[in-house]
Amino acid sequence: MTYHSPVKRSVEIAGHKTSITLEPVFWDLLRDQARAQGVPINAIVARVDAARLGAAETTGLASAIRQYLVEQLRRGDAADGASPRPET
């Protein structure tokens, strides 16, 4: 396995720009998720952000994105367009 340093990119959530730092593998998964759902990456990030802010325990946005992507892989429905569900 090859390891890569995290990459910082800008995204826009609700009209506000923010930077997110993720490892390239997570950027690839996020891009795949957006493509499968037919939405921009910003839309996925906004959904994850809304879900994390509504959760009982909050975490950083980058961490929430990683957890969302792993959960999608575990559930096997990365292409179903499902919204992220808050942690219970």
C-alpha positions in Angstrom: 0.0 0.0 0.0 1.2 3.5 -0.8 0.6 6.2 1.7 -0.1 9.8 0.7 -0.2 13.0 2.7 -3.5 14.8 3.1 -4.5 17.3 0.5 -6.3 20.6 1.4 -9.1 21.7 -1.0 -11.7 24.4 -0.8 -15.4 23.6 -0.9 -18.5 25.8 -0.6 -21.2 25.0 2.0 -24.3 27.2 2.1 -22.5 30.0 0.2 -19.4 30.0 2.4 -16.1 28.7 1.4 -14.1 26.4 3.7 -11.1 24.2 3.4 -11.1 20.5 4.1 -8.0 18.4 4.4 -8.4 14.7 3.4 -6.2 12.0 2.2 -6.3 11.4 -1.6 -8.2 8.1 -1.2 -11.0 10.0 0.6 -11.1 12.7 -2.1 -11.4 9.9 -4.7 -14.2 8.2 -2.7 -16.0 11.6 -2.3 -15.7 12.2 -6.0 -17.1 8.7 -6.8 -19.9 9.3 -4.4 -20.8 12.6 -6.0 -20.7 11.1 -9.5 -22.8 8.1 -8.4 -25.4 10.4 -6.9 -25.3 12.9 -9.8 -24.5 15.9 -7.6 -21.5 18.1 -7.0 -19.0 17.3 -4.2 -20.2 20.4 -2.4 -23.7 18.8 -2.1 -22.3 15.7 -0.4 -20.2 17.8 1.9 -23.2 20.0 2.8 -25.3 16.9 3.6 -22.6 15.5 5.8 -22.1 18.9 7.5 -25.8 19.2 8.2 -25.9 15.6 9.6 -22.9 16.2 11.9 -24.3 19.5 13.2 -27.5 17.7 14.1 -25.8 14.8 15.8 -25.7 14.4 19.6 -21.9 14.5 19.5 -20.2 16.6 16.9 -16.9 16.1 15.2 -14.8 18.0 12.7 -16.0 18.1 9.1 -13.1 16.2 7.7 -13.6 13.4 10.2 -17.4 13.4 9.5 -16.7 13.0 5.8 -14.3 10.1 6.4 -16.9 8.4 8.6 -19.7 9.0 6.1 -17.6 7.5 3.3 -16.6 4.4 5.3 -20.3 3.9 6.3 -21.4 4.1 2.7 -18.8 1.4 1.8 -19.9 -0.8 4.7 -23.5 -0.5 3.8 -22.7 -1.2 0.2 -24.9 1.7 -1.0 -22.4 4.3 -2.1 -24.4 4.9 -5.2 -28.0 4.9 -3.8 -28.1 8.7 -3.1 -28.9 8.2 0.6 -28.4 11.1 2.9 -26.0 10.6 5.7 -27.7 9.6 8.9 -26.7 11.1 12.3 -24.9 8.9 14.8 -27.2 7.3 17.4 
